Amino acid sequence: MAIEWYWALAQMLVRTGVDPDDVFDLVDAWMKGKRPVWLRSAVDPATSLVSLVIWGRADDATPLAVYARRVDRDLEVYNAAYLEPDQIAEFEKWEAIRDDD
């Protein structure tokens, strides 16, 4: 499985206040098995686009969500956002009860 994202995405993320390095850190750590992530799915009601939503932490522990879509056997990252306070609470609850064994 390959992870694709385009440099135009980095510029878009900067404009919305998301550090592209945080996104890369999260995806890289997930792919290398260095950090747990919470994989979720979401469906856009307007377009029916099914997305993989990856909740995790950047290297500095900042919680964020990375949005990707499946393209054949690969994933294409198309957006990211820092988690909102209610999402952080939900994520921290998941972190506290998850079982890695």
CNS distance restraints for C-alpha pairs under 8 A (distance, minus, plus):
assign (resid   1 and name CA) (resid  73 and name CA) 5.74 0.50 0.50
assign (resid   1 and name CA) (resid  74 and name CA) 4.88 0.50 0.50
assign (resid   1 and name CA) (resid  75 and name CA) 7.27 0.50 0.50
assign (resid   2 and name CA) (resid  73 and name CA) 7.59 0.50 0.50
assign (resid   2 and name CA) (resid  74 and name CA) 4.86 0.50 0.50
assign (resid   2 and name CA) (resid  75 and name CA) 6.31 0.50 0.50
assign (resid   3 and name CA) (resid  74 and name CA) 6.03 0.50 0.50
assign (resid   3 and name CA) (resid  75 and name CA) 4.94 0.50 0.50
assign (resid   3 and name CA) (resid  76 and name CA) 5.87 0.50 0.50
assign (resid   3 and name CA) (resid  77 and name CA) 7.11 0.50 0.50
assign (resid   4 and name CA) (resid  74 and name CA) 7.54 0.50 0.50
assign (resid   4 and name CA) (resid  75 and name CA) 6.19 0.50 0.50
assign (resid   4 and name CA) (resid  76 and name CA) 4.67 0.50 0.50
assign (resid   4 and name CA) (resid  77 and name CA) 6.06 0.50 0.50
assign (resid   5 and name CA) (resid   9 and name CA) 6.90 0.50 0.50
assign (resid   5 and name CA) (resid  76 and name CA) 5.81 0.50 0.50
assign (resid   5 and name CA) (resid  77 and name CA) 5.12 0.50 0.50
assign (resid   5 and name CA) (resid  78 and name CA) 6.77 0.50 0.50
assign (resid   6 and name CA) (resid  10 and name CA) 7.19 0.50 0.50
assign (resid   7 and name CA) (resid  11 and name CA) 6.72 0.50 0.50
assign (resid   8 and name CA) (resid  12 and name CA) 6.30 0.50 0.50
assign (resid   9 and name CA) (resid  13 and name CA) 6.05 0.50 0.50
assign (resid   9 and name CA) (resid  78 and name CA) 6.77 0.50 0.50
assign (resid   9 and name CA) (resid  79 and name CA) 7.14 0.50 0.50
assign (resid  10 and name CA) (resid  14 and name CA) 6.28 0.50 0.50
assign (resid  10 and name CA) (resid  19 and name CA) 7.95 0.50 0.50
assign (resid  10 and name CA) (resid  20 and name CA) 5.37 0.50 0.50
assign (resid  11 and name CA) (resid  15 and name CA) 6.46 0.50 0.50
assign (resid  12 and name CA) (resid  16 and name CA) 6.53 0.50 0.50
assign (resid  13 and name CA) (resid  17 and name CA) 6.23 0.50 0.50
assign (resid  13 and name CA) (resid  18 and name CA) 4.97 0.50 0.50
assign (resid  13 and name CA) (resid  19 and name CA) 6.62 0.50 0.50
assign (resid  13 and name CA) (resid  20 and name CA) 6.35 0.50 0.50
assign (resid  13 and name CA) (resid  79 and name CA) 7.41 0.50 0.50
assign (resid  13 and name CA) (resid  80 and name CA) 7.16 0.50 0.50
assign (resid  14 and name CA) (resid  18 and name CA) 5.32 0.50 0.50
assign (resid  14 and name CA) (resid  19 and name CA) 5.91 0.50 0.50
assign (resid  14 and name CA) (resid  20 and name CA) 6.91 0.50 0.50
assign (resid  18 and name CA) (resid  22 and name CA) 7.63 0.50 0.50
assign (resid  18 and name CA) (resid  80 and name CA) 7.27 0.50 0.50
assign (resid  18 and name CA) (resid  81 and name CA) 6.31 0.50 0.50
assign (resid  18 and name CA) (resid  82 and name CA) 6.94 0.50 0.50
assign (resid  19 and name CA) (resid  23 and name CA) 6.97 0.50 0.50
assign (resid  20 and name CA) (resid  24 and name CA) 6.29 0.50 0.50
assign (resid  21 and name CA) (resid  25 and name CA) 5.92 0.50 0.50
assign (resid  22 and name CA) (resid  26 and name CA) 6.20 0.50 0.50
assign (resid  22 and name CA) (resid  58 and name CA) 4.98 0.50 0.50
assign (resid  22 and name CA) (resid  59 and name CA) 7.05 0.50 0.50
assign (resid  22 and name CA) (resid  62 and name CA) 7.87 0.50 0.50
assign (resid  23 and name CA) (resid  27 and name CA) 6.29 0.50 0.50
assign (resid  23 and name CA) (resid  58 and name CA) 6.89 0.50 0.50
assign (resid  23 and name CA) (resid  64 and name CA) 7.86 0.50 0.50
assign (resid  23 and name CA) (resid  66 and name CA) 6.86 0.50 0.50
assign (resid  23 and name CA) (resid  80 and name CA) 6.99 0.50 0.50
assign (resid  24 and name CA) (resid  28 and name CA) 5.81 0.50 0.50
assign (resid  25 and name CA) (resid  29 and name CA) 5.97 0.50 0.50
assign (resid  25 and name CA) (resid  58 and name CA) 5.31 0.50 0.50
assign (resid  25 and name CA) (resid  59 and name CA) 5.94 0.50 0.50
assign (resid  26 and name CA) (resid  30 and name CA) 6.12 0.50 0.50
assign (resid  26 and name CA) (resid  56 and name CA) 6.45 0.50 0.50
assign (resid  26 and name CA) (resid  57 and name CA) 5.85 0.50 0.50
assign (resid  26 and name CA) (resid  58 and name CA) 4.78 0.50 0.50
assign (resid  26 and name CA) (resid  59 and name CA) 7.08 0.50 0.50
assign (resid  27 and name CA) (resid  31 and name CA) 6.11 0.50 0.50
assign (resid  28 and name CA) (resid  32 and name CA) 6.17 0.50 0.50
assign (resid  29 and name CA) (resid  33 and name CA) 6.05 0.50 0.50
assign (resid  29 and name CA) (resid  34 and name CA) 4.95 0.50 0.50
assign (resid  29 and name CA) (resid  35 and name CA) 5.55 0.50 0.50
assign (resid  30 and name CA) (resid  34 and name CA) 6.09 0.50 0.50
assign (resid  30 and name CA) (resid  35 and name CA) 5.57 0.50 0.50
assign (resid  30 and name CA) (resid  36 and name CA) 6.53 0.50 0.50
assign (resid  30 and name CA) (resid  37 and name CA) 6.66 0.50 0.50
assign (resid  35 and name CA) (resid  56 and name CA) 7.91 0.50 0.50
assign (resid  35 and name CA) (resid  57 and name CA) 7.91 0.50 0.50
assign (resid  36 and name CA) (resid  56 and name CA) 6.91 0.50 0.50
assign (resid  37 and name CA) (resid  54 and name CA) 6.34 0.50 0.50
assign (resid  37 and name CA) (resid  55 and name CA) 5.59 0.50 0.50
assign (resid  37 and name CA) (resid  56 and name CA) 4.67 0.50 0.50
assign (resid  37 and name CA) (resid  57 and name CA) 7.70 0.50 0.50
assign (resid  38 and name CA) (resid  54 and name CA) 5.84 0.50 0.50
assign (resid  38 and name CA) (resid  55 and name CA) 5.00 0.50 0.50
assign (resid  38 and name CA) (resid  56 and name CA) 6.40 0.50 0.50
assign (resid  38 and name CA) (resid  91 and name CA) 7.95 0.50 0.50
assign (resid  39 and name CA) (resid  52 and name CA) 6.89 0.50 0.50
assign (resid  39 and name CA) (resid  53 and name CA) 5.90 0.50 0.50
assign (resid  39 and name CA) (resid  54 and name CA) 4.85 0.50 0.50
assign (resid  39 and name CA) (resid  55 and name CA) 6.43 0.50 0.50
assign (resid  40 and name CA) (resid  52 and name CA) 5.94 0.50 0.50
assign (resid  40 and name CA) (resid  53 and name CA) 4.96 0.50 0.50
assign (resid  40 and name CA) (resid  54 and name CA) 6.30 0.50 0.50
assign (resid  40 and name CA) (resid  55 and name CA) 7.66 0.50 0.50
assign (resid  41 and name CA) (resid  50 and name CA) 7.00 0.50 0.50
assign (resid  41 and name CA) (resid  51 and name CA) 5.60 0.50 0.50
assign (resid  41 and name CA) (resid  52 and name CA) 4.72 0.50 0.50
assign (resid  41 and name CA) (resid  53 and name CA) 5.45 0.50 0.50
assign (resid  42 and name CA) (resid  50 and name CA) 5.80 0.50 0.50
assign (resid  42 and name CA) (resid  51 and name CA) 5.23 0.50 0.50
assign (resid  42 and name CA) (resid  52 and name CA) 6.59 0.50 0.50
assign (resid  42 and name CA) (resid  53 and name CA) 6.81 0.50 0.50
assign (resid  43 and name CA) (resid  48 and name CA) 5.70 0.50 0.50
assign (resid  43 and name CA) (resid  49 and name CA) 5.57 0.50 0.50
assign (resid  43 and name CA) (resid  50 and name CA) 4.52 0.50 0.50
assign (resid  43 and name CA) (resid  51 and name CA) 6.23 0.50 0.50
assign (resid  44 and name CA) (resid  48 and name CA) 4.99 0.50 0.50
assign (resid  44 and name CA) (resid  49 and name CA) 5.28 0.50 0.50
assign (resid  44 and name CA) (resid  50 and name CA) 6.65 0.50 0.50
assign (resid  45 and name CA) (resid  49 and name CA) 7.80 0.50 0.50
assign (resid  50 and name CA) (resid  69 and name CA) 6.85 0.50 0.50
assign (resid  51 and name CA) (resid  67 and name CA) 6.35 0.50 0.50
assign (resid  51 and name CA) (resid  68 and name CA) 5.60 0.50 0.50
assign (resid  51 and name CA) (resid  69 and name CA) 4.93 0.50 0.50
assign (resid  51 and name CA) (resid  70 and name CA) 7.50 0.50 0.50
assign (resid  52 and name CA) (resid  67 and name CA) 5.87 0.50 0.50
assign (resid  52 and name CA) (resid  68 and name CA) 5.19 0.50 0.50
assign (resid  52 and name CA) (resid  69 and name CA) 5.95 0.50 0.50
assign (resid  52 and name CA) (resid  70 and name CA) 7.69 0.50 0.50
assign (resid  53 and name CA) (resid  65 and name CA) 6.32 0.50 0.50
assign (resid  53 and name CA) (resid  66 and name CA) 5.68 0.50 0.50
assign (resid  53 and name CA) (resid  67 and name CA) 4.76 0.50 0.50
assign (resid  53 and name CA) (resid  68 and name CA) 6.49 0.50 0.50
assign (resid  54 and name CA) (resid  65 and name CA) 5.40 0.50 0.50
assign (resid  54 and name CA) (resid  66 and name CA) 5.05 0.50 0.50
assign (resid  54 and name CA) (resid  67 and name CA) 6.49 0.50 0.50
assign (resid  55 and name CA) (resid  63 and name CA) 7.17 0.50 0.50
assign (resid  55 and name CA) (resid  64 and name CA) 5.80 0.50 0.50
assign (resid  55 and name CA) (resid  65 and name CA) 4.53 0.50 0.50
assign (resid  55 and name CA) (resid  66 and name CA) 6.61 0.50 0.50
assign (resid  55 and name CA) (resid  91 and name CA) 7.51 0.50 0.50
assign (resid  56 and name CA) (resid  63 and name CA) 5.60 0.50 0.50
assign (resid  56 and name CA) (resid  64 and name CA) 5.77 0.50 0.50
assign (resid  56 and name CA) (resid  65 and name CA) 6.60 0.50 0.50
assign (resid  57 and name CA) (resid  61 and name CA) 4.93 0.50 0.50
assign (resid  57 and name CA) (resid  62 and name CA) 5.18 0.50 0.50
assign (resid  57 and name CA) (resid  63 and name CA) 4.39 0.50 0.50
assign (resid  57 and name CA) (resid  64 and name CA) 6.02 0.50 0.50
assign (resid  58 and name CA) (resid  62 and name CA) 5.29 0.50 0.50
assign (resid  58 and name CA) (resid  63 and name CA) 6.55 0.50 0.50
assign (resid  58 and name CA) (resid  64 and name CA) 7.35 0.50 0.50
assign (resid  62 and name CA) (resid  82 and name CA) 7.70 0.50 0.50
assign (resid  63 and name CA) (resid  82 and name CA) 6.17 0.50 0.50
assign (resid  63 and name CA) (resid  83 and name CA) 5.88 0.50 0.50
assign (resid  63 and name CA) (resid  88 and name CA) 6.89 0.50 0.50
assign (resid  64 and name CA) (resid  80 and name CA) 7.18 0.50 0.50
assign (resid  64 and name CA) (resid  81 and name CA) 5.73 0.50 0.50
assign (resid  64 and name CA) (resid  82 and name CA) 4.13 0.50 0.50
assign (resid  64 and name CA) (resid  83 and name CA) 4.90 0.50 0.50
assign (resid  65 and name CA) (resid  80 and name CA) 5.50 0.50 0.50
assign (resid  65 and name CA) (resid  81 and name CA) 5.39 0.50 0.50
assign (resid  65 and name CA) (resid  82 and name CA) 6.12 0.50 0.50
assign (resid  65 and name CA) (resid  83 and name CA) 6.30 0.50 0.50
assign (resid  66 and name CA) (resid  77 and name CA) 7.10 0.50 0.50
assign (resid  66 and name CA) (resid  79 and name CA) 6.10 0.50 0.50
assign (resid  66 and name CA) (resid  80 and name CA) 4.30 0.50 0.50
assign (resid  66 and name CA) (resid  81 and name CA) 6.68 0.50 0.50
assign (resid  67 and name CA) (resid  77 and name CA) 5.82 0.50 0.50
assign (resid  67 and name CA) (resid  78 and name CA) 5.95 0.50 0.50
assign (resid  67 and name CA) (resid  79 and name CA) 5.10 0.50 0.50
assign (resid  67 and name CA) (resid  80 and name CA) 5.70 0.50 0.50
assign (resid  68 and name CA) (resid  75 and name CA) 6.01 0.50 0.50
assign (resid  68 and name CA) (resid  76 and name CA) 5.18 0.50 0.50
assign (resid  68 and name CA) (resid  77 and name CA) 4.12 0.50 0.50
assign (resid  68 and name CA) (resid  78 and name CA) 5.58 0.50 0.50
assign (resid  68 and name CA) (resid  79 and name CA) 7.08 0.50 0.50
assign (resid  69 and name CA) (resid  75 and name CA) 5.60 0.50 0.50
assign (resid  69 and name CA) (resid  76 and name CA) 5.33 0.50 0.50
assign (resid  69 and name CA) (resid  77 and name CA) 6.62 0.50 0.50
assign (resid  69 and name CA) (resid  78 and name CA) 7.48 0.50 0.50
assign (resid  70 and name CA) (resid  74 and name CA) 5.85 0.50 0.50
assign (resid  70 and name CA) (resid  75 and name CA) 4.66 0.50 0.50
assign (resid  70 and name CA) (resid  76 and name CA) 6.32 0.50 0.50
assign (resid  71 and name CA) (resid  75 and name CA) 5.79 0.50 0.50
assign (resid  71 and name CA) (resid  76 and name CA) 6.65 0.50 0.50
assign (resid  83 and name CA) (resid  87 and name CA) 5.59 0.50 0.50
assign (resid  83 and name CA) (resid  88 and name CA) 5.80 0.50 0.50
assign (resid  84 and name CA) (resid  88 and name CA) 6.09 0.50 0.50
assign (resid  85 and name CA) (resid  89 and name CA) 6.29 0.50 0.50
assign (resid  86 and name CA) (resid  90 and name CA) 6.37 0.50 0.50
assign (resid  87 and name CA) (resid  91 and name CA) 6.02 0.50 0.50
assign (resid  88 and name CA) (resid  92 and name CA) 5.97 0.50 0.50
assign (resid  89 and name CA) (resid  93 and name CA) 6.16 0.50 0.50
assign (resid  90 and name CA) (resid  94 and name CA) 6.36 0.50 0.50
assign (resid  91 and name CA) (resid  95 and name CA) 6.17 0.50 0.50
assign (resid  92 and name CA) (resid  96 and name CA) 6.15 0.50 0.50
assign (resid  93 and name CA) (resid  97 and name CA) 6.50 0.50 0.50
assign (resid  94 and name CA) (resid  98 and name CA) 5.79 0.50 0.50
